[in-house]
Amino acid sequence: MKNNIMSKFLRFYRYFIYRIYHINNNDPALRVVGILAFVHMAHIFTLSLVISELFSIRLFTIEKPELYIFLLVFGLLHFIIFYKPQKWEEYFKEFENETKEERLKGSFLVWGYMIVSLIMPFVIGIYLAYR
C-alpha cells in the first residue's frame, strides 16, 4: 500500500511538471523550475508555521538581505535539482496520449495543488494570529 501511494505521488509530480511545461511556449523550463521553487517555498513556510506552533520555536528570523540570499540559493538549488530536460522528455511521452477528460481532470488537480500550496501559509498564519 505504501508503494502504491508513493507511485501515485510520483506520477502526479511527473504530470505536474508535464502540465506546467506545456502551459505556453515562453521559457517553459524556467517556468517549471520557478513554479516548483515557489510551491516548495510555500510548503516550507507552512511546515515552519506548524512546527513553530507545535513546539514553540521560531524557525525563521530572516531579515530582508538574508531572505533575498536564501531565495536566490533556493532557486539555484531547484534549478540544479529539477532542471532535467532528458527526464522531462520521458514524462512528456508518458502523458502525450491523455484524453481530453484526463487532461481536464489533471489540469484541475495541478491548479488545485498550486493554489492550495500557495494559500496554506497565509491561512495557517491568519488562523494562528487570530485564535
Stockholm file with secondary structure:
# STOCKHOLM 1.0

chainA/1-131         MKNNIMSKFLRFYRYFIYRIYHINNNDPALRVVGILAFVHMAHIFTLSLVISELFSIRLFTIEKPELYIFLLVFGLLHFIIFYKPQKWEEYFKEFENETKEERLKGSFLVWGYMIVSLIMPFVIGIYLAYR
#=GR chainA/1-131 SS CHHHHHHHHHHHHHHHHHHHHTSCSSSHHHHHHHHHHHHHHHHHHHHHHHHHHHHTCCCCCCCHHHHHHHHHHHHHHHHHHHCCHHHHHHHHHHHTTCCHHHHHHHHHHHHHHHHHHHHHHHHHHHHHHCC
#=GC SS_cons         CHHHHHHHHHHHHHHHHHHHHTSCSSSHHHHHHHHHHHHHHHHHHHHHHHHHHHHTCCCCCCCHHHHHHHHHHHHHHHHHHHCCHHHHHHHHHHHTTCCHHHHHHHHHHHHHHHHHHHHHHHHHHHHHHCC
//
